[in-house]
Amino acid sequence: MSVVKSSITKPATEAATDTPMLTPEQVVEQLRVMRQQIPEFVQLSDAREIRQFRRLAKVTPEFAREGIGAVGASSVVQEAIGNTPAELHQAEDEAARWAVAESELRAVFHGVAAANLVRRHRIGLAVLQAYNVSRQLVRQDEHANLVPHVQRMKQVRKFGRRRSKPADPQPQPHS
């Protein structure tokens, strides 16, 4: 059994559902289209601005409910903030619905990251096995063509143990 899946054969999940699997490029393309269709989509980069948004976004539901009540109880308050209670309730509902979408997107992100980790693990396992088999084979003359590959793999390998740096000698105090 091959460790690395061939792109020619259908993966098991596609064969079971007959749903065509997306390529990474297709996912990126669809995400970019989707991003253009999300209302108020924005990227915030200023850390101070983000802190200000978060601070005000964390009002308790009770505080928000009482604030909306104040807007409904006074036309002066309503005119001052420029929103009706119905508009504020609609904004609350919309934020709650987008929170569900945010959660789902986060789950998709974590699933894609986990699938990529599995792919990298599969590749790492295969090349580590190839390295170990090649190290055994180079002992035989008929496999001399593997020598440069094994030597280069020895030079660039970064598996497993990390070599610790020697500790800097501590200066001894003079007595």
Stockholm file with secondary structure:
# STOCKHOLM 1.0

chainA/1-175         MSVVKSSITKPATEAATDTPMLTPEQVVEQLRVMRQQIPEFVQLSDAREIRQFRRLAKVTPEFAREGIGAVGASSVVQEAIGNTPAELHQAEDEAARWAVAESELRAVFHGVAAANLVRRHRIGLAVLQAYNVSRQLVRQDEHANLVPHVQRMKQVRKFGRRRSKPADPQPQPHS
#=GR chainA/1-175 SS CCSSCCSSSCCHHHHHHCCCCCCHHHHHHHHHHHHHHSTTCCCCCCHHHHHHHHHHHTCCHHHHHHHHHHHHHCHHHHHHHTCCHHHHHHHHHHHHHHHHHHHHHHHHHHHHHHHHHHHHHHHHHHHHHHHHHHHHHTTSGGGGGGHHHHHHHHHHCCCSCCCCCCCCCCCCCCC
#=GC SS_cons         CCSSCCSSSCCHHHHHHCCCCCCHHHHHHHHHHHHHHSTTCCCCCCHHHHHHHHHHHTCCHHHHHHHHHHHHHCHHHHHHHTCCHHHHHHHHHHHHHHHHHHHHHHHHHHHHHHHHHHHHHHHHHHHHHHHHHHHHHTTSGGGGGGHHHHHHHHHHCCCSCCCCCCCCCCCCCCC
//
